[in-house]
Amino acid sequence: MCTVTYLPLHKEGFLLTSTRDEKVQRQPAIPPKQYKSGESSIYYPKDPDARGTWIATSLGEYSLCLLNGGIIPHQSNPPYRMSRGHIILDFFKHGNPDSFKAKYNFEGIEPFTLLIIGFESRSLDEMRWDGNQVHHQQLNPEIPNIWSSVTLYSEEIINKRQDWFHEWLLTNPDFHIENAVNFHKNAGTGNPEIDILMNRDHVRTVSITSVFRSIALYGIYYEDVIEKKVTQMNNLGDLMFYL
């Protein structure tokens, strides 16, 4: 849950793409499928260890993505009350960002950054939990944006990644899943320590997930980078697999 881009589509809709960087010993995630939460249908890839997720979209208003870390790097101090992977699923029980912020119990959870994208009235909320308080701001949903996890990247590297993103925007004015995924695969200088598709001794990019939402189309693209396997849901219908 370490690099996320948000791309607004013309007039309505958006592309939300997440590069998941994880410890190499973790089990592969379960590809996206439909789950029920009360009356809501939610689509997401599932972490088999914690049974949660880092990105999800619903047939209703919101799509969400979570990054590890809040505002500044922190020292992990387990055990925590619950896994951050359950935060997104808990959000759908509250219905909107204001209710979630007011009523959710953030205590005992490791710091995180939560992005909440509204569709019917396009909105972009950013919530950062620093371990003591929630920092909530509403961002302009008409402006593309990029986030990198503060637990893996220094401020200098985060700024470099923002530069790569802004340079990419100059040559990619039309947004679709293919070029968003290509950015997450290819952006950087060829240094696997800091490129968007990263690889270090103990942590590496394991998957790329992209949520596409417009009036006419609604889908999820999921690529297991290790196994080189793609799962795609168009209009959240049948799954298609490519090797």
N, C-alpha and C positions, 0 to 999 in steps of 0.2 A: 504494500500500500504506500508507494513511495513517490510516484510521479503522476500527476493528473493534469489533463488539459480540458478546457471548456471552450467550445466553438458555437456561437449563436448562428442559426441558419437564417436565411433571408425571410423576413416577415414573421415567421414563427418557428418554433422547434430549436433543437440543439444537438450537438454531439458531445458526449462526455466519455473520455477515454482515460483508462488507468493502466499504468505499468506496475505490476506487483513484484516487488523485490523481497525475497524471503530467504531464511536460512535453508541451506541445501538439504538438511536432514528432515525437513517437514514433508509430510505426505502431499502428493499432488491434490489440487482442489477438484471437487466434483463440478463438471461443466454446468452452465446455467440451465435451469428448468423452472417450472412454475411451482410455487408454494402458496398455501393459503394462510392468512393471518386474520382471523375473524372473518369479516366480509371482504377483505382485500385479497386480490391476486398479486403476488409479488414474484419477480423473476430475478434470480441471482445465482452466481457460482457460490458453492459452499466449501468452507474450510472443514475438512473431515476431522481435524483435531479438536477445535473449539466449537464446531457446529454453527459458526456464524459466517459473516461475509464482510467484504470491504467495499462492495458496490452492488446496488440493487435499483430496480425500477418497478413501479406499480402501474396498473392500468388506470389508476386515478391521477392525482395531481403531481406527485413528486418522484424524483430520482435522486439518489444519494451516493456519495463516495467518501471514504474515510482514509486519512493518512495517519501514520504513527507520528507522535510528537505534536506539541502545541506551538509555542512561540519561540522558545530557545531550546537547545539540547538539554536533556535531563538525564539523571542517573536512574536507571531502572531499579526498582526496589520491591520485587515480589515478596510474598504473594499479594495479588490484588483481589478485590472483591469479585470482579467479573472480567471476562475477556472483552476487549474493545470490539471484537467481531459481532457482539450482540447489540451494539448501540444502534446500528441502522435498522435492525429488525424491531427494536423497541420504539424507534421513531414512529413507525406506522401505527402504533397504538395511540399516539397523541394527535396525529392528523395535520399539524402545521408547526412551523418553527417556533412561534411564540409560545404555544402551549407546551411544546417539548422543552424549551428552555426553562419555563416557569415551574414545571411539575416533575421533570426528570431528576433522579438522584445521581449526580455525577461523582459523589464521594467514593473513594476507594477504587477509582478507575485510572489507569495510566494515561498521561497526557495524549491528546489526539487533536486532529483537525478534521472537522466534518463539513462537507459541502452539500448543500441542499438546493436542488434546482426545481423550480416550479414550472409547469408547462402551460396550463390554461391561461394564466396571467403570468407571463414569463418573469421569473425572479431568480436571484442567485444569492443565497445566504451562506456566510462563512462563520462557523462556530469553532473557536479554539479553547480547549480546556487545558489549563496549565497546571492542574493538580490542586489549585486553590479556588479559581474562579473561571467563569465562562466569559470569553471575549467574543461578542456577537456583532457582526456588521453585515449590512446589505450592500452587495456590490452591484455595479451596473451590468445587467444581464445582456446588454447589447455589445459588450466589449470582450473579445477573447482573453483567456487567462490561463496561467500555468502555475502549479504548485509543486514543490519538491519537499520531501520529508526532512525536517530539521534534525532528525535522529541519524541520518546518513550523510547529509550534505552540509558543508559550511556555508555561511552567508555568501562568500566569494563564489562558490560553485553554483549556488542557487541563482545568483545574478547572471552567471555565464549561461545557465540554462534558459533564463528569461531572454537573453540576447539571441540564443539559437532559435527560440520560439518566434520572436519578433522578426528575425530574418526570414524564417520559413513562411510567415504570414505574407510577406511581400511578394512571394512567388507562388503562393497557393491561395488565391482569393476565393475559390469555390470549395466549400467544405463537404467532404463525404467520408465514409468510414475508411475507404482504401488509403486516402492520403493522410488521414489522421493516424492510422496505424503505422504507415510508413514513417511518419515523423517519430513516433515512439520507438521504431526499430533503428532508425538511421541517424538521428540528430546527435551531434557531438563532434569530437575531434579525433576519434579513433582510440581514445584512452578508455578502456573498459571500466576503470575505477570510477569515472564520473559521467560517461555517456548515458543517455536516457536508457538504452538497453545495456545494463551494467552487469559486471561480473567481477566479484572479488573472491578471496579464498573461501569465505564462509557464507557469503550472501550473494545472490545473483537474481536477475530477472527471471521469473518462472512463468509469467503469463501476461497477456495484454487483453483487456476487456474494453469494448466500446459500446455505449448505448446511443442509439439513434432515435430521435423522436421528431415527428412532424405531423401535420394534419393527415397526410395520406399514408405515411409509413411509420413503423414502430418496430424496432428490432434490437437484437444484441449480437455482437460478434465477440467470440472468445477464442483466444489462441493459446494453447499450451506450448510455450516456447521450447521446453525441454523435449517433449515428445513430438513436436512439430505436427500437432493435431488441432484442427479448427472445428468449433461448433458454432453454427449460426442459426438464429431464429429470426425469420422475417415476418413482420406483423404478429410476432409472438405465436406463430403457428408451429408447424413441424420442425424438428431439429434436422439439420443437415450436417453430415460429417465429411471432412476432407482430410486426406493423409498427404 
